[in-house]
Amino acid sequence: MAVDGGLVVKELQEMRDNGHLSDALLRRAVRSIAEADDDRFSWVGVYLVNEEEQVVWLHNYVGPGTEHAKIPIGTGVCGRAVAERTNLNIPDVSAEEDYLACSPDVQSELVVLIRAGDEIFGQIDLDSEELATFTEEDEIALISIADKLAEQLAAERR
């Protein structure tokens, strides 16, 4: 089963309409994504950018614990996505020179930036214990969710 981006975006908009702030929306998004395909997704989390410290920090996640609560921008897949300002779909993490392993069982990773225009607020990070598991449809669904999260984060920073 795949993530239904439209359904999650609708949930997030309803939460916004009811006055919920980004913290609640970020947590709901992570839970909704994790529940959508817990066979393929072994770990789902959101990292937010801390410009001052030049790191992404772990806001919340579903899955096994990780020692990577803060990742320097430019380091690992998560840090590289921000540095390169692009989403990254890594079909085989063992081929990555600078890979930060959360678990030895992780085989593939998908990172989708939470951004509004040129501003990057953070990212949605998915791990899988299957090689090359993430599809273009997964990325498209996550982009729609990330865009909705970015709307709220941008509104709160105004």
ChimeraX commands (.cxc) that place a marker at each C-alpha (Angstrom):
marker #1 position 0.00,0.00,0.00 radius 0.5
marker #1 position 1.24,3.51,-0.72 radius 0.5
marker #1 position 0.87,6.78,1.15 radius 0.5
marker #1 position -2.30,8.63,0.15 radius 0.5
marker #1 position -0.86,12.13,0.00 radius 0.5
marker #1 position -4.24,13.71,-0.68 radius 0.5
marker #1 position -5.80,12.13,2.40 radius 0.5
marker #1 position -2.93,13.18,4.67 radius 0.5
marker #1 position -2.96,16.72,3.25 radius 0.5
marker #1 position -6.71,16.88,3.93 radius 0.5
marker #1 position -6.14,15.76,7.56 radius 0.5
marker #1 position -3.41,18.36,8.00 radius 0.5
marker #1 position -5.57,21.14,6.53 radius 0.5
marker #1 position -8.43,20.21,8.87 radius 0.5
marker #1 position -5.99,20.43,11.79 radius 0.5
marker #1 position -4.81,23.86,10.57 radius 0.5
marker #1 position -8.43,25.01,10.23 radius 0.5
marker #1 position -9.01,23.94,13.84 radius 0.5
marker #1 position -6.07,25.98,15.08 radius 0.5
marker #1 position -3.42,23.30,15.52 radius 0.5
marker #1 position 0.18,24.47,15.20 radius 0.5
marker #1 position 3.09,22.92,13.33 radius 0.5
marker #1 position 4.16,20.65,16.20 radius 0.5
marker #1 position 0.85,18.77,16.04 radius 0.5
marker #1 position 0.84,18.72,12.23 radius 0.5
marker #1 position 4.39,17.33,12.06 radius 0.5
marker #1 position 3.51,14.55,14.52 radius 0.5
marker #1 position 0.29,13.67,12.63 radius 0.5
marker #1 position 2.13,13.58,9.30 radius 0.5
marker #1 position 4.78,11.19,10.64 radius 0.5
marker #1 position 2.15,8.87,12.16 radius 0.5
marker #1 position -0.01,8.92,9.01 radius 0.5
marker #1 position 2.95,8.11,6.74 radius 0.5
marker #1 position 4.20,5.34,9.04 radius 0.5
marker #1 position 0.74,3.76,9.29 radius 0.5
marker #1 position 0.21,3.92,5.51 radius 0.5
marker #1 position 2.81,1.25,4.75 radius 0.5
marker #1 position 4.40,-0.24,7.85 radius 0.5
marker #1 position 5.49,-3.26,5.78 radius 0.5
marker #1 position 7.83,-1.15,3.63 radius 0.5
marker #1 position 8.61,1.77,5.95 radius 0.5
marker #1 position 10.77,0.70,8.90 radius 0.5
marker #1 position 11.37,4.26,10.17 radius 0.5
marker #1 position 9.61,7.58,9.47 radius 0.5
marker #1 position 10.72,10.89,10.92 radius 0.5
marker #1 position 10.85,14.64,10.53 radius 0.5
marker #1 position 14.03,16.65,10.91 radius 0.5
marker #1 position 13.89,20.45,11.16 radius 0.5
marker #1 position 16.65,22.82,10.07 radius 0.5
marker #1 position 18.53,24.84,12.69 radius 0.5
marker #1 position 20.32,27.48,10.59 radius 0.5
marker #1 position 22.27,28.88,13.56 radius 0.5
marker #1 position 23.85,25.51,14.42 radius 0.5
marker #1 position 23.92,24.34,10.76 radius 0.5
marker #1 position 22.22,21.04,11.65 radius 0.5
marker #1 position 18.97,19.22,11.10 radius 0.5
marker #1 position 17.46,18.07,14.38 radius 0.5
marker #1 position 15.04,15.21,14.92 radius 0.5
marker #1 position 11.58,16.56,15.74 radius 0.5
marker #1 position 9.71,13.25,15.98 radius 0.5
marker #1 position 9.69,9.77,14.51 radius 0.5
marker #1 position 8.04,6.35,14.43 radius 0.5
marker #1 position 10.40,3.36,14.53 radius 0.5
marker #1 position 13.45,2.19,16.45 radius 0.5
marker #1 position 15.45,4.78,18.40 radius 0.5
marker #1 position 18.33,6.55,16.68 radius 0.5
marker #1 position 21.52,8.19,17.88 radius 0.5
marker #1 position 21.24,10.71,15.03 radius 0.5
marker #1 position 19.20,13.41,16.79 radius 0.5
marker #1 position 21.33,16.17,15.23 radius 0.5
marker #1 position 22.98,15.83,11.82 radius 0.5
marker #1 position 25.33,18.49,10.43 radius 0.5
marker #1 position 24.11,20.01,7.16 radius 0.5
marker #1 position 26.15,18.33,4.42 radius 0.5
marker #1 position 26.62,15.07,6.37 radius 0.5
marker #1 position 24.85,11.81,5.53 radius 0.5
marker #1 position 21.80,11.59,3.29 radius 0.5
marker #1 position 19.71,13.92,5.48 radius 0.5
marker #1 position 22.38,16.60,5.74 radius 0.5
marker #1 position 23.25,16.30,2.05 radius 0.5
marker #1 position 19.61,16.79,0.97 radius 0.5
marker #1 position 19.57,20.18,2.71 radius 0.5
marker #1 position 23.04,21.17,1.47 radius 0.5
marker #1 position 22.14,20.24,-2.13 radius 0.5
marker #1 position 18.59,21.64,-1.70 radius 0.5
marker #1 position 17.07,18.53,-3.27 radius 0.5
marker #1 position 15.05,15.44,-2.41 radius 0.5
marker #1 position 17.07,12.23,-2.34 radius 0.5
marker #1 position 15.86,8.71,-3.14 radius 0.5
marker #1 position 18.69,6.32,-2.23 radius 0.5
marker #1 position 17.90,2.80,-3.53 radius 0.5
marker #1 position 20.92,1.19,-1.80 radius 0.5
marker #1 position 22.37,2.97,1.22 radius 0.5
marker #1 position 25.42,0.68,1.22 radius 0.5
marker #1 position 26.57,2.52,-1.92 radius 0.5
marker #1 position 26.64,5.85,-0.03 radius 0.5
marker #1 position 30.10,6.89,1.19 radius 0.5
marker #1 position 28.84,9.20,3.94 radius 0.5
marker #1 position 25.82,7.17,5.07 radius 0.5
marker #1 position 24.76,7.52,8.72 radius 0.5
marker #1 position 23.18,4.20,9.61 radius 0.5
marker #1 position 20.28,4.33,12.04 radius 0.5
marker #1 position 20.08,0.55,11.84 radius 0.5
marker #1 position 22.19,-2.09,10.08 radius 0.5
marker #1 position 18.95,-3.41,8.55 radius 0.5
marker #1 position 18.20,-0.23,6.55 radius 0.5
marker #1 position 18.61,-0.81,2.81 radius 0.5
marker #1 position 17.05,2.29,1.20 radius 0.5
marker #1 position 16.11,5.83,2.20 radius 0.5
marker #1 position 13.92,8.64,0.89 radius 0.5
marker #1 position 14.34,12.25,2.02 radius 0.5
marker #1 position 11.81,14.89,0.92 radius 0.5
marker #1 position 12.44,18.52,1.84 radius 0.5
marker #1 position 9.83,20.61,3.65 radius 0.5
marker #1 position 10.23,23.89,1.81 radius 0.5
marker #1 position 8.47,27.07,0.78 radius 0.5
marker #1 position 10.15,28.81,-2.12 radius 0.5
marker #1 position 13.85,29.07,-1.31 radius 0.5
marker #1 position 13.38,28.43,2.41 radius 0.5
marker #1 position 13.99,24.91,3.68 radius 0.5
marker #1 position 12.30,24.23,7.02 radius 0.5
marker #1 position 13.19,20.55,7.32 radius 0.5
marker #1 position 12.57,17.16,5.78 radius 0.5
marker #1 position 10.55,13.99,5.92 radius 0.5
marker #1 position 12.89,10.99,6.17 radius 0.5
marker #1 position 11.85,7.38,5.43 radius 0.5
marker #1 position 13.94,4.24,5.85 radius 0.5
marker #1 position 13.20,0.77,4.55 radius 0.5
marker #1 position 14.71,-2.65,5.11 radius 0.5
marker #1 position 14.08,-3.39,1.39 radius 0.5
marker #1 position 16.39,-2.34,-1.43 radius 0.5
marker #1 position 15.05,0.25,-3.88 radius 0.5
marker #1 position 11.65,0.31,-2.21 radius 0.5
marker #1 position 10.73,3.98,-2.70 radius 0.5
marker #1 position 8.84,4.89,-5.86 radius 0.5
marker #1 position 8.16,8.11,-7.72 radius 0.5
marker #1 position 4.58,7.85,-6.38 radius 0.5
marker #1 position 5.94,7.75,-2.80 radius 0.5
marker #1 position 8.00,10.86,-3.48 radius 0.5
marker #1 position 5.07,12.71,-5.08 radius 0.5
marker #1 position 2.82,11.88,-2.09 radius 0.5
marker #1 position 5.48,13.04,0.37 radius 0.5
marker #1 position 6.07,16.27,-1.57 radius 0.5
marker #1 position 2.36,17.15,-1.23 radius 0.5
marker #1 position 2.52,16.45,2.53 radius 0.5
marker #1 position 5.78,18.40,2.89 radius 0.5
marker #1 position 4.26,21.36,1.03 radius 0.5
marker #1 position 1.30,21.44,3.45 radius 0.5
marker #1 position 3.67,21.30,6.43 radius 0.5
marker #1 position 5.74,24.12,4.92 radius 0.5
marker #1 position 2.62,26.30,4.66 radius 0.5
marker #1 position 2.10,26.02,8.40 radius 0.5
marker #1 position 5.78,26.48,9.31 radius 0.5
marker #1 position 6.00,29.55,7.09 radius 0.5
marker #1 position 2.80,31.01,8.57 radius 0.5
marker #1 position 4.15,30.59,12.10 radius 0.5
marker #1 position 7.40,32.38,11.23 radius 0.5
marker #1 position 5.67,35.48,9.86 radius 0.5
marker link #1:1,2 radius 0.2
marker link #1:2,3 radius 0.2
marker link #1:3,4 radius 0.2
marker link #1:4,5 radius 0.2
marker link #1:5,6 radius 0.2
marker link #1:6,7 radius 0.2
marker link #1:7,8 radius 0.2
marker link #1:8,9 radius 0.2
marker link #1:9,10 radius 0.2
marker link #1:10,11 radius 0.2
marker link #1:11,12 radius 0.2
marker link #1:12,13 radius 0.2
marker link #1:13,14 radius 0.2
marker link #1:14,15 radius 0.2
marker link #1:15,16 radius 0.2
marker link #1:16,17 radius 0.2
marker link #1:17,18 radius 0.2
marker link #1:18,19 radius 0.2
marker link #1:19,20 radius 0.2
marker link #1:20,21 radius 0.2
marker link #1:21,22 radius 0.2
marker link #1:22,23 radius 0.2
marker link #1:23,24 radius 0.2
marker link #1:24,25 radius 0.2
marker link #1:25,26 radius 0.2
marker link #1:26,27 radius 0.2
marker link #1:27,28 radius 0.2
marker link #1:28,29 radius 0.2
marker link #1:29,30 radius 0.2
marker link #1:30,31 radius 0.2
marker link #1:31,32 radius 0.2
marker link #1:32,33 radius 0.2
marker link #1:33,34 radius 0.2
marker link #1:34,35 radius 0.2
marker link #1:35,36 radius 0.2
marker link #1:36,37 radius 0.2
marker link #1:37,38 radius 0.2
marker link #1:38,39 radius 0.2
marker link #1:39,40 radius 0.2
marker link #1:40,41 radius 0.2
marker link #1:41,42 radius 0.2
marker link #1:42,43 radius 0.2
marker link #1:43,44 radius 0.2
marker link #1:44,45 radius 0.2
marker link #1:45,46 radius 0.2
marker link #1:46,47 radius 0.2
marker link #1:47,48 radius 0.2
marker link #1:48,49 radius 0.2
marker link #1:49,50 radius 0.2
marker link #1:50,51 radius 0.2
marker link #1:51,52 radius 0.2
marker link #1:52,53 radius 0.2
marker link #1:53,54 radius 0.2
marker link #1:54,55 radius 0.2
marker link #1:55,56 radius 0.2
marker link #1:56,57 radius 0.2
marker link #1:57,58 radius 0.2
marker link #1:58,59 radius 0.2
marker link #1:59,60 radius 0.2
marker link #1:60,61 radius 0.2
marker link #1:61,62 radius 0.2
marker link #1:62,63 radius 0.2
marker link #1:63,64 radius 0.2
marker link #1:64,65 radius 0.2
marker link #1:65,66 radius 0.2
marker link #1:66,67 radius 0.2
marker link #1:67,68 radius 0.2
marker link #1:68,69 radius 0.2
marker link #1:69,70 radius 0.2
marker link #1:70,71 radius 0.2
marker link #1:71,72 radius 0.2
marker link #1:72,73 radius 0.2
marker link #1:73,74 radius 0.2
marker link #1:74,75 radius 0.2
marker link #1:75,76 radius 0.2
marker link #1:76,77 radius 0.2
marker link #1:77,78 radius 0.2
marker link #1:78,79 radius 0.2
marker link #1:79,80 radius 0.2
marker link #1:80,81 radius 0.2
marker link #1:81,82 radius 0.2
marker link #1:82,83 radius 0.2
marker link #1:83,84 radius 0.2
marker link #1:84,85 radius 0.2
marker link #1:85,86 radius 0.2
marker link #1:86,87 radius 0.2
marker link #1:87,88 radius 0.2
marker link #1:88,89 radius 0.2
marker link #1:89,90 radius 0.2
marker link #1:90,91 radius 0.2
marker link #1:91,92 radius 0.2
marker link #1:92,93 radius 0.2
marker link #1:93,94 radius 0.2
marker link #1:94,95 radius 0.2
marker link #1:95,96 radius 0.2
marker link #1:96,97 radius 0.2
marker link #1:97,98 radius 0.2
marker link #1:98,99 radius 0.2
marker link #1:99,100 radius 0.2
marker link #1:100,101 radius 0.2
marker link #1:101,102 radius 0.2
marker link #1:102,103 radius 0.2
marker link #1:103,104 radius 0.2
marker link #1:104,105 radius 0.2
marker link #1:105,106 radius 0.2
marker link #1:106,107 radius 0.2
marker link #1:107,108 radius 0.2
marker link #1:108,109 radius 0.2
marker link #1:109,110 radius 0.2
marker link #1:110,111 radius 0.2
marker link #1:111,112 radius 0.2
marker link #1:112,113 radius 0.2
marker link #1:113,114 radius 0.2
marker link #1:114,115 radius 0.2
marker link #1:115,116 radius 0.2
marker link #1:116,117 radius 0.2
marker link #1:117,118 radius 0.2
marker link #1:118,119 radius 0.2
marker link #1:119,120 radius 0.2
marker link #1:120,121 radius 0.2
marker link #1:121,122 radius 0.2
marker link #1:122,123 radius 0.2
marker link #1:123,124 radius 0.2
marker link #1:124,125 radius 0.2
marker link #1:125,126 radius 0.2
marker link #1:126,127 radius 0.2
marker link #1:127,128 radius 0.2
marker link #1:128,129 radius 0.2
marker link #1:129,130 radius 0.2
marker link #1:130,131 radius 0.2
marker link #1:131,132 radius 0.2
marker link #1:132,133 radius 0.2
marker link #1:133,134 radius 0.2
marker link #1:134,135 radius 0.2
marker link #1:135,136 radius 0.2
marker link #1:136,137 radius 0.2
marker link #1:137,138 radius 0.2
marker link #1:138,139 radius 0.2
marker link #1:139,140 radius 0.2
marker link #1:140,141 radius 0.2
marker link #1:141,142 radius 0.2
marker link #1:142,143 radius 0.2
marker link #1:143,144 radius 0.2
marker link #1:144,145 radius 0.2
marker link #1:145,146 radius 0.2
marker link #1:146,147 radius 0.2
marker link #1:147,148 radius 0.2
marker link #1:148,149 radius 0.2
marker link #1:149,150 radius 0.2
marker link #1:150,151 radius 0.2
marker link #1:151,152 radius 0.2
marker link #1:152,153 radius 0.2
marker link #1:153,154 radius 0.2
marker link #1:154,155 radius 0.2
marker link #1:155,156 radius 0.2
marker link #1:156,157 radius 0.2
marker link #1:157,158 radius 0.2
view
